[in-house]
Amino acid sequence: QVQVVESGGGLVQPGGSLRLSCAASGTISHLNIMGWYRQAPGKQRDWVAISTRSGTTYKDSVKGRFTLSRDNGKNTGYLEMNNLKPEDTAVYLCNVAGHTDYLQEHAFSSWGQGTQVTVSA
C-alpha cells in the first residue's frame, strides 16, 4: 500500500504564507504525478496544482502565488502558498500516483486525508 500524509496547514492572515507538505510512504518505484487539491465547505473538490515528469500546471487563481516542489528521492512534495486570500480557505489534499514496481505492472493512486488552511483577518 502507498500512504499519503499532508501537514502544514493552519490559520493565517490575508497576505500571509504557508508551506504544506505531502509525504508518501510504502512501495513506490515510480512517482509520476503529484497533485494538490482543495475543498471548501459546500463546494466540490477543485485542483490547485499538478506536477508530472514534464512540469507543473497551476490553477489560474493561484498562479504566481503558489509553488509546487518535489523531492522524488524522499517521495515528498510541498506546496508553498504566498499572498493568501480568504477564498483560499479549504481543506488541502495531496494525491500521488505512479507504480509500485520497477517494471510498471502495478499502478497506484493514493490520497491523503487533508490539512486545513484558514485565511482570515
C-alpha positions in Angstrom: 0.0 0.0 0.0 1.0 3.6 -0.6 0.0 6.1 2.1 -0.1 9.9 1.9 0.0 12.3 4.8 -0.3 16.1 4.5 0.8 18.6 7.1 1.5 22.3 7.5 -2.0 23.8 7.5 -3.2 26.4 9.9 -4.7 29.8 10.4 -3.1 32.7 8.6 -3.9 36.4 8.0 -4.7 37.5 4.5 -1.4 38.2 2.7 0.4 35.6 4.7 2.2 32.4 3.7 2.1 28.7 4.5 4.1 25.7 3.2 2.2 22.4 3.0 4.0 19.1 3.0 2.9 15.8 1.3 4.8 12.7 2.4 4.2 9.4 0.6 5.3 6.1 2.1 5.2 2.5 1.0 6.4 0.6 -2.0 7.0 3.3 -4.7 9.2 2.6 -7.7 7.9 5.4 -9.9 6.1 8.5 -8.6 4.8 10.0 -11.8 2.2 12.5 -10.6 1.8 14.7 -7.5 -1.3 16.9 -7.3 -2.7 19.3 -4.8 -6.4 19.8 -4.5 -8.7 21.7 -2.2 -12.3 21.5 -1.0 -14.1 24.4 0.7 -17.3 23.9 2.7 -20.3 23.3 0.4 -18.1 23.1 -2.7 -16.7 20.4 -5.0 -13.1 19.4 -4.8 -11.0 21.5 -7.1 -7.5 21.1 -8.4 -4.8 23.6 -7.4 -1.5 22.4 -8.9 -0.5 19.2 -10.6 3.1 18.1 -11.2 4.2 15.4 -13.7 7.6 14.5 -15.0 7.0 17.1 -17.7 6.3 20.0 -15.5 3.7 21.7 -13.2 0.4 23.3 -14.0 -1.4 25.7 -11.7 -5.0 26.8 -11.4 -5.4 30.3 -12.7 -6.5 31.7 -9.3 -3.2 30.6 -7.7 -0.7 31.3 -10.5 2.1 33.4 -9.2 1.2 32.8 -5.6 1.6 29.0 -5.1 4.6 26.9 -6.0 4.7 23.0 -6.0 8.0 21.3 -5.5 9.0 17.7 -5.2 11.8 15.7 -3.6 11.4 12.5 -5.6 14.1 10.7 -3.6 12.1 11.1 -0.5 8.7 10.8 -2.2 7.8 14.1 -0.6 6.3 17.2 -2.1 5.5 20.7 -0.9 3.0 23.5 -1.8 4.4 26.9 -1.0 1.5 29.4 -0.7 2.1 33.1 -0.6 -0.2 36.1 -0.5 -3.0 34.0 0.8 -6.6 35.2 0.3 -9.8 34.3 2.3 -11.0 32.4 -0.8 -8.1 30.1 -0.4 -9.6 28.7 2.8 -10.2 25.0 2.3 -9.0 21.5 3.2 -6.0 20.9 1.0 -5.4 17.3 -0.1 -2.4 15.7 -1.8 -2.7 12.9 -4.5 0.3 10.8 -5.7 0.2 8.3 -8.5 2.7 6.1 -10.2 3.9 2.5 -10.0 4.9 0.3 -7.1 7.2 -1.9 -9.2 10.2 -1.2 -11.5 8.6 -2.9 -14.5 5.5 -0.7 -14.1 3.0 -3.5 -13.9 1.2 -2.3 -10.8 -0.1 1.3 -10.6 -1.2 3.2 -7.6 -3.1 6.4 -6.9 -3.4 7.5 -3.2 -4.9 10.4 -1.4 -4.1 11.9 2.0 -6.8 13.0 4.5 -6.1 16.6 4.0 -4.8 19.6 6.1 -7.0 22.6 6.9 -5.9 26.0 5.7 -7.9 29.0 7.0 -7.2 32.5 5.8 -9.0 35.1 8.0 -8.4 38.5 9.4 
